[in-house]
Amino acid sequence: MNKPLSGVRVLDLSRILAGPWCSQHLADLGAEVIKIEHPERGDDTRGWGPPFLGETRDAAYYLGANRGKRSVAIDIARPEGQALIRELLPSCDVVLENFKVGGLKRYGLDYHSLKALKPDLIYCSITGFGQNGPYAKRAGYDFLLQGMGGLMGITGKPDSEPGGGPVKVGVAVTDLFTGMYAATSILSALIGRDRTGEGTWIDVSLMDVQVGVLANQALNYLTSGKSPERLGNSHPNIVPYQAFATADGHIILAVGNDTQFQRFCAVAGAPELAQDERFATNRSRVENRALLVPQVEELIKSKPSQFWLDALEVESVPCGPINTMEQVFADPQVQHRGMKISLPHAEAGEVNLVSNPVRFDDQHLNADLPPPRLGEHTQEVLERLLPERKTQLETLKAKGLIR
């Protein structure tokens, strides 16, 4: 299919996760992403294993965020490498970077330096705390931002319970959200440039994003003046909406309205609970959470998981299992939707990846290129975009400037 970003070229100076997650999405949408890496080290995440792909040196972590890109290995710490980046700039639409604030200025690769060469440049900077403010110079890491940005303050069991205390989310959600905010901002800037002819400098920070995605929990605080507490698997605004132990495992019960609660009570053989004025409405159930939840716990643990999954599905009461990763990829819905894909890989033969979840006209938008090997496309990209440099490439390679 003719992908929506065909013809757009991204010069990607980012590494680790937030930036690469952004550029992988752009690559899936059809953009040509030129991933600039250090000739020896490459992206840090190449070594963040095990596990590694077969006998390669590329970790699974790296593979998860770099599909569809062309790896061009250039040492940008050296003046000749900086010159190469500046020469590539006119043929690119977007520059993406996640260096510390001011980190690229000493190389002449900061926004203002590059805008002087390309006035309509779209330049996206991802940092821990933004381009200004008292924390601007600090490095930002997902785990730190989950804590500082409030997410760990609402994630985990209450301090009063066994095992209570703050817990991070099992994947780097702050990085991932930041990558997607960056991607949508870049897309918006491209549309804006088509209208006005002007580029822009996009400033996206992990801290801002983490605060921004606190969603209803942030509004719970801003509306009431009271900080939400950790509730384990419970929901602050809906009851019962949490994980429950069954006779042989666990399920998630996600009652979203009063009618669903009535149906649940009928299946559980306790219709009187739905008629009790303390539990008849969601507001009353939230206010009387401490009275209701123990009763629901007793009901659910009396029968095995499959009973609840089957019976509640019939009654259209939201309910589901808690799956391992193996069970996720064996799930018939996940398989039907094609969320596991495989691409050919020059060293390993094949690499298994997770599909882009977005579909256009019932087709997944997945890039055709597997995550690149370090420097795999240096020669091809530089010869294509800088043909006048072709005779110099071997010399640059011998000097360790490129790979």
C-alpha positions in Angstrom: 0.0 0.0 0.0 1.0 3.6 -0.5 1.9 4.6 3.1 0.9 8.1 4.4 4.5 9.1 5.2 6.1 7.9 2.0 8.6 10.6 0.9 9.2 11.9 4.4 12.8 11.4 5.6 13.8 11.5 9.3 17.3 12.0 10.6 17.2 10.1 13.9 19.9 11.0 16.4 18.1 9.3 19.3 18.8 6.2 21.2 17.5 4.0 24.0 13.6 3.9 23.9 11.5 7.1 23.8 13.2 8.5 20.6 13.5 5.1 18.8 9.8 4.3 19.7 8.8 7.5 18.0 10.9 6.9 14.9 9.8 3.2 14.6 6.2 4.4 14.5 7.1 6.9 11.8 8.9 4.2 9.9 5.9 1.9 10.1 3.8 4.8 8.6 6.2 5.0 5.6 8.9 7.5 6.5 12.5 6.7 5.7 14.3 6.8 9.0 18.1 7.2 9.0 19.3 6.0 12.4 22.6 7.6 13.3 24.7 5.5 15.6 28.2 5.5 17.0 30.5 3.3 14.7 31.6 1.1 17.6 29.0 1.2 20.3 25.8 1.8 18.4 22.6 2.3 20.2 23.0 1.4 23.9 20.1 -1.0 23.8 21.9 -3.3 21.4 23.8 -4.6 24.4 20.8 -4.6 26.9 20.5 -8.4 27.1 20.2 -11.3 27.4 18.2 -12.4 25.6 19.9 -11.7 22.2 18.8 -12.7 18.7 20.5 -16.0 18.0 24.2 -15.5 17.7 24.0 -11.8 16.9 25.0 -9.0 19.3 21.6 -7.4 19.2 19.4 -7.6 22.3 15.7 -8.2 22.2 15.3 -4.7 23.8 16.9 -3.1 20.8 14.8 -5.2 18.3 11.6 -4.0 19.9 12.1 -0.4 19.0 14.0 -0.2 15.7 12.1 -1.9 13.0 12.1 -0.2 9.6 15.2 2.0 10.0 18.5 2.3 8.1 21.5 2.3 10.4 24.2 4.8 9.4 27.2 4.7 11.7 28.9 8.1 12.0 31.0 9.4 14.9 29.3 12.8 15.5 31.8 13.7 18.2 34.4 14.4 15.5 34.2 17.5 13.2 34.1 15.4 10.0 31.2 13.4 11.4 29.3 16.6 12.2 30.0 17.8 8.7 28.4 14.6 7.3 25.3 15.2 9.4 25.0 18.8 8.1 25.4 17.6 4.5 22.6 15.1 5.0 20.3 17.7 6.5 18.9 19.3 3.3 17.5 16.0 2.1 15.7 15.4 5.5 12.4 16.7 6.8 12.8 16.0 10.5 15.6 15.7 13.0 14.9 13.7 16.1 17.2 13.7 19.1 17.2 12.9 22.8 20.5 14.3 24.1 20.7 16.2 27.3 19.8 19.9 27.0 22.5 21.7 25.1 24.3 18.4 24.4 24.3 18.8 20.6 25.2 22.5 20.6 28.9 21.8 21.0 28.7 19.7 17.8 26.8 22.4 15.9 23.9 20.0 15.6 21.4 21.9 17.9 18.2 23.3 16.5 19.4 26.9 16.0 22.6 25.8 14.2 20.6 23.4 11.9 17.7 25.8 11.3 20.3 28.3 9.8 21.0 25.6 7.2 17.4 24.5 6.7 14.8 27.2 7.7 11.8 24.9 7.4 13.4 22.2 9.6 11.2 20.2 12.0 13.4 19.4 15.0 12.1 17.3 17.8 14.0 17.2 21.1 13.1 14.6 23.8 14.6 15.2 27.2 13.9 14.1 30.8 12.7 17.5 32.0 12.3 19.9 29.0 14.5 22.6 27.6 14.1 25.0 30.6 13.3 25.0 34.3 15.3 24.0 37.4 15.7 20.4 36.3 16.5 21.0 32.7 20.1 19.9 32.9 19.3 16.6 34.6 19.3 13.3 32.8 15.9 11.6 32.7 15.2 7.9 32.9 11.8 6.2 32.8 12.0 4.6 36.2 12.9 8.0 37.9 10.1 9.7 36.0 7.5 7.1 37.0 8.4 8.0 40.6 8.8 11.8 40.2 5.8 12.1 37.9 3.3 10.5 40.3 2.8 7.2 38.6 4.4 5.1 41.4 2.5 7.1 44.0 -0.7 5.4 42.7 0.8 2.0 41.6 1.2 -0.8 44.1 -0.6 -2.0 47.3 -1.4 0.4 50.1 1.4 0.8 52.7 -0.8 -0.8 55.3 -1.1 -4.1 53.4 1.5 -6.9 53.3 3.8 -6.2 50.4 2.6 -2.6 50.2 4.6 0.2 48.7 5.3 1.9 45.4 5.8 -0.3 42.3 6.8 0.7 38.8 4.9 -0.5 35.8 6.3 -3.6 34.1 7.3 -1.8 30.9 8.8 1.7 30.4 5.5 3.4 29.9 6.8 7.0 30.4 9.3 6.4 27.6 6.6 4.8 25.4 4.1 7.6 25.9 6.7 10.2 25.3 7.7 8.5 22.0 4.1 8.5 20.9 3.5 12.2 21.9 6.7 13.0 19.9 5.4 11.1 16.9 2.0 12.8 16.9 3.7 16.2 17.4 6.0 15.5 14.4 3.0 14.6 12.3 1.2 17.7 13.3 4.3 19.8 12.5 4.5 18.2 9.0 0.9 19.2 8.3 1.6 22.7 9.7 4.7 23.1 7.4 2.6 22.1 4.4 0.2 25.0 5.2 2.7 27.7 6.2 6.1 26.6 4.9 7.6 27.0 8.4 9.3 24.4 10.5 9.3 24.2 14.3 11.2 23.1 17.4 9.3 20.5 19.3 10.1 20.2 23.0 8.9 16.9 24.6 9.9 15.8 28.1 9.4 12.6 30.0 8.3 14.6 33.1 5.7 16.6 31.3 4.3 13.5 29.6 4.2 11.5 32.8 2.2 14.2 34.5 0.1 14.6 31.4 -1.0 11.0 31.4 -2.0 10.8 35.0 -5.5 11.5 33.5 -8.4 10.9 35.9 -6.0 10.4 38.8 -4.6 13.9 38.3 -8.1 15.3 38.1 -9.1 13.4 41.2 -6.4 15.4 43.0 -7.1 18.7 41.3 -10.8 18.4 41.9 -10.7 17.3 45.6 -7.3 18.6 46.8 -6.5 15.1 48.1 -3.7 13.0 46.7 -5.0 9.6 45.4 -3.6 6.6 47.3 -2.2 3.3 46.1 -5.1 0.8 45.7 -3.3 -2.2 44.3 -5.4 -3.6 41.5 -8.5 -1.6 42.5 -9.9 1.4 40.7 -10.2 4.8 42.4 -13.5 5.7 40.8 -15.3 2.3 40.0 -16.2 -0.7 42.2 -15.9 -3.6 41.7 -13.1 -3.1 39.2 -10.0 -5.1 40.1 -8.4 -8.5 40.2 -9.9 -11.2 42.3 -8.6 -14.6 43.4 -10.7 -17.6 42.2 -10.7 -21.2 43.4 -7.8 -21.9 41.1 -6.2 -18.6 40.0 -7.2 -15.0 39.4 -9.5 -13.1 37.1 -10.2 -9.4 36.5 -13.7 -8.2 37.1 -14.4 -4.8 35.5 -17.9 -3.7 36.3 -18.4 -0.5 34.5 -22.1 0.4 35.4 -24.9 -0.5 37.7 -26.6 -2.9 35.2 -23.4 -4.9 34.9 -23.2 -5.1 38.7 -26.8 -6.5 38.8 -25.8 -9.1 36.2 -22.7 -10.1 38.1 -24.7 -10.5 41.3 -27.2 -12.7 39.6 -24.4 -15.0 38.2 -22.8 -15.1 41.6 -26.1 -16.1 43.2 -26.3 -13.0 45.4 -28.9 -10.7 43.7 -29.5 -9.1 47.1 -26.2 -7.3 46.9 -27.4 -5.3 43.9 -30.6 -4.3 45.7 -28.7 -3.1 48.9 -28.8 0.7 48.8 -25.2 0.7 49.9 -24.2 -1.0 46.7 -26.9 -0.1 44.2 -25.0 2.7 42.4 -21.4 3.1 41.5 -21.2 6.1 43.8 -22.4 4.1 46.7 -20.2 1.2 45.9 -17.1 3.5 45.8 -18.2 5.0 49.1 -18.7 1.6 50.7 -15.8 -0.2 49.0 -14.5 -1.6 52.3 -17.9 -3.3 52.9 -18.5 -4.6 49.4 -15.2 -5.9 48.2 -14.7 -8.6 50.9 -18.1 -10.0 50.0 -17.3 -10.1 46.3 -14.0 -11.7 47.2 -15.8 -14.5 49.0 -18.2 -15.1 46.1 -15.5 -15.2 43.4 -13.1 -17.5 45.3 -15.8 -20.1 45.6 -15.6 -21.1 42.0 -12.8 -21.7 39.4 -11.7 -19.0 36.9 -13.3 -20.7 33.9 -16.7 -20.6 35.5 -16.5 -16.9 35.9 -15.0 -16.3 32.4 -17.7 -18.3 30.7 -20.7 -17.2 32.8 -19.9 -13.5 32.9 -19.2 -13.5 29.1 -22.7 -14.8 28.5 -24.1 -12.0 30.6 -21.9 -9.3 29.0 -20.1 -8.5 32.2 -16.5 -7.5 31.5 -14.2 -10.2 32.8 -10.9 -11.6 31.7 -7.8 -13.7 32.7 -4.4 -12.5 33.7 -2.2 -13.9 31.0 1.5 -14.7 30.9 3.4 -13.5 27.8 3.1 -17.0 26.4 -0.7 -17.0 26.8 -0.9 -13.5 25.2 0.7 -14.7 22.0 -1.3 -17.9 22.0 -4.6 -16.0 22.5 -6.9 -16.5 19.4 -7.8 -12.8 19.2 -4.1 -11.8 19.3 -3.3 -14.4 16.6 -6.3 -13.4 14.5 -5.3 -9.7 14.6 -1.7 -10.7 13.5 0.1 -9.0 16.4 3.1 -11.3 16.0 5.0 -10.8 12.8 8.3 -12.1 11.4 10.8 -10.4 9.1 13.8 -11.9 7.4 17.1 -11.1 9.1 20.5 -11.3 7.3 22.3 -12.9 10.3 19.6 -14.8 12.2 17.5 -15.8 9.3 14.3 -14.4 10.9 13.3 -12.1 13.7 10.0 -12.2 15.5 8.5 -8.8 16.3 5.3 -7.2 17.6 3.1 -5.6 15.0 2.2 -2.0 14.9 -1.3 -2.0 16.3 -2.6 0.6 13.8 -4.5 -0.5 10.7 -5.4 1.5 7.6 -8.1 -0.1 5.5 -7.7 -3.3 7.5 -4.0 -3.5 6.8 -1.3 -3.3 9.4 1.2 -0.5 8.9 4.5 -2.4 9.5 7.8 -1.4 7.9 9.3 -4.1 5.7 12.9 -3.7 7.1 13.9 -5.6 10.2 15.8 -3.8 12.9 19.2 -3.0 11.2 22.6 -4.3 12.1 25.0 -1.6 13.2 26.1 0.4 10.2 24.2 -1.9 7.8 23.1 1.0 5.6 26.0 3.5 5.9 27.4 2.9 2.5 24.1 2.8 0.7 22.6 5.9 2.3 25.7 8.1 2.0 26.2 7.1 -1.6 22.5 7.8 -2.4 22.2 11.1 -0.6 25.7 12.4 -0.8 27.0 11.0 -4.2 29.8 13.5 -4.2 31.2 11.8 -1.1 31.3 8.3 -2.7 35.1 8.3 -3.4 35.8 9.4 0.2 33.9 6.7 2.0 36.7 4.2 2.3 39.0 6.8 3.7 36.4 7.8 6.2 35.9 4.2 7.2 39.6 3.6 7.6 39.7 6.6 10.0 36.9 5.1 12.1 34.7 8.0 11.3 32.0 5.8 9.7 31.3 2.1 9.7 
